[in-house]
Amino acid sequence: MYKIGVVGPRLSVKRILEVAYEIDQEMELIPYSYTEVKEVENIIREHENHVDFWLFSGYIPYMAASKTLSFVENSVYIFSTESSIYKSFMELVYSKGALLNRLSIDMIPATNVTEGESLEQLNKIVKDLYVKTLDADTDTRELFNFHYDLWKQHKTDGALTCYPTVNEALNKAGVPAYSMSPTRIEIFQTIKIFFEKIKTSYYKDTQIGVEKIEVKDFDSIKEKMEKTYQVQYLELRMKEALIQLCEKLDGSLFEEGNGRYTIFSSRGAIEREIQTLKETAYSLSLEANTTVSVGIGFGITVLSAEINAHRALQQSKKKAEQGMVIVQDDGTMIESVRQAEELKYAYRTNDIDFLEKLKRGRIPVKTFKKIEALIQKMGWSNFTTKDLTAHLQMGERNAQRIVAALCEVGIAECIGEESHHYRGRPIKIYRLK
């Protein structure tokens, strides 16, 4: 099973490990404790290659690590709610043996406990509440001074802090203070969900992955070459590059002829080596002096993965420039993989009424899903046909026809026009209903 690095102050890491082992004893948990948050970046740099996932004790170490982490998606932090504040406040009251009417507290905005109703209950209990928001770069000395100065000026009776080191310093200075930490149930819920995510990732990793690679117009390339040996040398060079790729993927290469190749591997290996695959495709395109199309399919069985790879390849071949397309096991299609213009959309739907509307408008499901995905990705509240042509490599007449059909069947609507100072028809503005 995967290795999980647990990062946080020593006591926090100890609590996390105790709860984690109650949930699942098969996971390998590796503790990485720190005294100061600035140590987190070095922990990540030194040990990122030794673990598969990261579990952080809170938002502060998570943010400190996010500057260094290669894959932030493989990490999670224990999310604290207002419950942890009330728990810490009651523990502080208990330790002092008296109710505190005036309190200073430092908070992280990301927890949303400094806004709205989150501190409302605490405001009802204490007479004066002083709040300081902070982030991962906030200096601990600044936090100490915030709490200590208020206490020294007799404005507060105690303090709650996110930093164990600040809590220790305040206690040494005679300030009644308590370090806030997540409740046991918050730790339990976060770890439980995280472990489920890891197990899901494991099953995805072991899915079948198929790559289909096709050199464009390979027959024409062969006809242009004067000698048969030149063709054979070209094929050998391309095959050598693909065999090297297979070594990295632990995959098997099948040569289909005429510049067509198929590689069988696992989903996890392919996703980890996407950049290598891109570089290999680029190398093949330079060798053959033409574009190379790549289609990747994932599936539970070899057959389903190969069918998805074939669909992906057909979509890749439609693109004007050299491209890579992925079709996942759930039917999701990803274009321009790992690029700024990456687009992810489903090319099928089970909504019968919606399908009937698309059928009446003669609009393919894939085309609509692609437009919908672009609008969501760009965060557009409205769009024009020129927007679609600029981002989807779609002719303007085709875009106008599709949008007009969407309006006709009630999926989109025209909401206005763009006015121009130069001559010509104004551009219509649309939005999806």
N, C-alpha and C positions, 0 to 999 in steps of 0.2 A: 504494500500500500504506500501511499505518498508520505513524504516527510513534511512536517509543518513546523516552521519556526515561530516560537512564541516570544514576543518582544514587549518589555515593560519594566517598571520598577520591580525589585526582587519580590516583595510581598504580593504584588499584583500577579506576577507570573506564577507564583506558588498557588494562589487561589484558582487561577485559570486551569492549571494542570490538574488540580484536585477534582474540579468539576468535569473537565474533559475526560478523564479516565473513568468517571462514573458513566458517561454516555457511551464511549467506545474505547476499548482497550487495544484495538488492532492498529489504530493510528500511531505513527511514530512522532511524538512531540519533542522538539528540541528547544530548551529554554535559553533565551538570550536576555539577560538582565542588564540594566544600566542604572547609573546614578544620576546623570544629567542627560537631558534630551538630545543634546548635541552629539552624544555618542551613537545615536541611532543610525546616522548615515554611514558611519564606519562599520557598524554591524551588518548593514545591508551589503555594502561593498565586499566585505570579507566572506560572507556566508551565502550570498544569493545563489551561487551555483551548487550549494549543498542541500537546499530545500526546494520543495515544489510549491508550497503555499506559505503565506505569512498571516499570523494572527496577532493583532496588536491590542494592548491592554486598554487603549482609549484613542480618542481623536488626535491628541497631540503627537504621540509617536507615529501614528499613521500618516499625518501630514508631513512630519519630518522625513519619513521614509519615502513618501511619494515623489520627492525630488530626485531620488536615486533609483527607485524600483524600475526594472525593465517592463514588467507587466503588472500594473496596478490592479487589473482584474483578478489576479491571483491572491489578493489580500483582503482582509476585513478587520474591523476594529469593534471592540465591545461598545455598543451604543448605550449611553446613559440617558435615563429619563429623569423627570422631576422626583421620582421615587428615591433615587440615590441622594438627592439633596435633603429630602425630609429625613431619611435614615441617618445621614451624617449630622444633621442638625440635632436630632434627638440624642444621638450618641454624645455630642458635644455638651448638651444640656445635662445629660446623665453624669458625665465626667466632672462637670463643674458643680453639680448638685443644686442648681438654681436655674430658673427660666431666664433666658437672655432677651432683653428688650431692644438691644441695638447690635447690629451684625454687619460685618463686611464679608463679601463673597466675590471670588473671581470665577468667571464662567467662560465657556467656549461657545461662540455664537452658533456653531454647527449643531449643537444639541437642541437648539430652539427653546432652552429653558430660561432665557433672559427676556422672552417676549410674551405678550398676550397673557393667557391665563396661567402659564407655567409657574410663575412665582407669586401668583395671587394668594395662595394659601399661606405662604411664608410671610407675605406682607401683612396678612391679618394677624399673625402671631407676634411679630416683632414691631416695635414702634418705629425704628429707623433702620433702613436697609441700604447699604452702600454696595454697588455692583461695579465690577471692573471686567470688561470683556478682554479676551486675549486670543492669541494664535500660537502656532508652533514656534515662532521667532521671538515671542515675548521673553524678555530677560527675567530670570527668577529673582534677581535683586530688586527689579522694579516692582514685582508682585509683593515681595517682602516689605518694601517701603510703603506701599499702598496700605497694607493691613496694619503695619506697625505704627505708622504716623497717625492713623485714625484712632488707634487704641491709646497711644500716648497723649493725644489731644482730648481723651475722655469722651470720644464720640461713639465708641463701640465697646461692647462687653466681650466680644469674641470674634473669631474669623473662621470661614470655611474656604479651603483652597483645593485646587486640582492637583497641585504639585506636592508630593511627599516631602521633598527637600525643603520647600517653603514652610510646610507644616512643622518640620523638625526645628528649623531656624526660629520660627515664631514661638514655639514651646520653650526653647532655650532662652529666648528673650523675655519669657514670662507672660506671653500673650496666650490666653485660652484659645486654642485652635484645633481644628480637626481636618484631616485629609478626606476629601470626598472620593468615593469609589463606587463602582456599579454594585447593585444588589446581586445576590446569588441568582435570582431568577433571570435577571438581565444577562448575566454571564451564561447561564444555562441555555437560554433561548438563542442567543447569538451563536454559540458553539454548535448547538443542535442543527440549526439551519445551515451553518457553514459546513458541517460534516456531510449533510445531505447534498450540498452543492459539489463537494469534492467527489462523493461517490458517483454522482451524475456525470461529472467530468471524466471519471475513470471509465465508465461505460461508453461515453462518447469517444474517448481516446482509443478504445479497442474496436470501434466500428471499422468496417471495411472502407478503404479509400482507393479510388481508381482515378488515374490521370490519363487523359487522352491528349496526345500532342500531334499536331498536323502541320506540316510545312506546306505553305500555299503554293499552288501551281507547280508541284514537283515534276510532273510530266514535261512541262514546258522547259524547266531547268535542265532536264536530261537531254531534251532535243537540242538545246543550244550548245551543249558540250561536244567537243569534236571527237573525243575518244571515250570508249567505254570505261577505261581505267580511271578517268577523271571522276566519273559518276561513282565508281566503286570507292575511290579514295574519299569522296565527299561523304558517302554513307558510313564509311568506317570512322571518320572524324566525328560525325554526329552521334554515332552509336557509342563511341568512347565517352563523349560528354554525358550521355544518358545513363551509361553504366556507372559512371562516377556519382551521378545523382541517386541512382538506385542504392548504392553503397550507403549513402547518408540516410536513405529512407528505410533501409532493410527491406527493400522491395524487389519485385520480379519484373523484368523487362520483356515485352513481347513486341516483335517487329512485324507490322502488318503489311509493309510494302508501300512504295510510292510516297515516302515521307510521312507515314502514319505509324505512331508508336503508342503502346499502352503500358502503363506501370501500375502494378497492384501493390498496395501497401496498407498501412493503418491510418485512420483519421488523425490520430495524435501526431504521428511522424510527419505526415504531410503538412499539417498546420504549423508545426515547429520549423519546417524547412521551406515555407512559402517564398522567402527571399532567395534561397538557393535555386528554387524552381524558376523564379523570374530571371535570375542571372543565366541559367542554363538555356531558357527559351531565347533570351537575347543573343547568347553565343551562337545558337543554331541559326538564328536569323542572319547574323553576320556571315556565317559559313555559306549559307545558301543564297544570300543576297535577296531575301524576300521576308515577308512577315510569317510569324509562327503563331498559330492559335492553340490555346490551352483550355481544356475543359476538365474540371475536377468534380467527381461525384462521391458522396458519402451515403452509406446505407448499412442496414443490419445484415444483409446478405450480399454476396458477390454480384448476383443478378441485379438487385436494386441499385447498388452502387454504380454498376456499369451503365445501367439505363440513365441514371442521373448524370454520369460523366458525358454520355453521348448528347444529352440535352444541353449540357453546359457548353460542350464543344460547338454545337450548332449555333448557339447564341454568340459565342466568342467569334465565330467566323463571319457573323453579320457586322461586327464592329469594323470601322474603317482602319483604325490603327491596331497594332499588335496588342492583344488583350488576354486576360485570364478571367474565367467565369467559374463560379462554384455553385453547384446545386446540392443543398443539404438533404438529409434524410427526411425532413418534414416538408420538403418542397420549396423551401426558401432559396431564392436565387441571389447571388452576390456578384456584382460586376465591379470592374476596376479594383480588384482585391488589394487591400492594404495601401490604397492611395487616397489622396485628399478627396477625390471625387467618387469614392466607393459608394455604391448604392445597393441596398438590401431590400428585397421585396418578395412576396409570395406570388407564384404564377397560377394559383388556383384558389377557389373559394367554394364553400358549401352553401352559401346563401342563395336559395333558389330564386327568390324575387329579384335579387340584385343581378343574378346571372341572366334572367329574362330581360332586364333593362339593357344590359350590355349586348345581348343578342339582337334586340330590336335596333340598337344603334350600330350594329356590326362592328363592335369594338372588342378586340381580344382581351381576355382577362389579364394577361401578362402586361399588355400595353397600359391598361388602367392602373394596375398595381405599381407599375414603374413610375407613372406620373404621381400617384399618391405618395409613394416613398420619397420621391424628390421633393415634393412640397413639404412633407414632414421633416425631412433632413435639413432643408434650407430655412425652415421656420416661417414660411410664407403664409400670411393670412389671405393673400390674393395673388394672382399671377396673370401673365399674358402669354400669348402663343409664342412670342419672341423668347420668353424665359425658357420655355420647353425646348425650342430649337437650339438654344445656346448650350443647354446642359445634357440633352438626351440624343444629340446627333440625329435630330429628326428634321426633315424638310419643313419649311414654314407652311406650305400648302397642306401637307399631311397633318401638321399640328392644328391648323385651323379647322380641317375637316373633323378631326377627332374631338376637339373641344366643342364644336358646333353640335356634334352627335351627342356628346355628354349633356349639353344643355337641353337638347330635344327630348331626351329620355328622363330628364329631371335629376341627373347626378351632379351637374354643375349649373351655375347661373352667371349671367353677366351682371356686374354690379356698378359699372361705370366706364369711363373712357379717360385715357391720358391725353391732355391737351398739349399741343406743340406750337411753337412760334414759327415753324416753317410749314411749307405747303405739304399737303398729303392728308390721307385719311387718319383720323385719330385712332390710337390703339385701344382696343377693348380690354377691360380688366374683368377677370373671372375669379370665382372661388368655388370650391367643392361644397356641396350641401352636406 
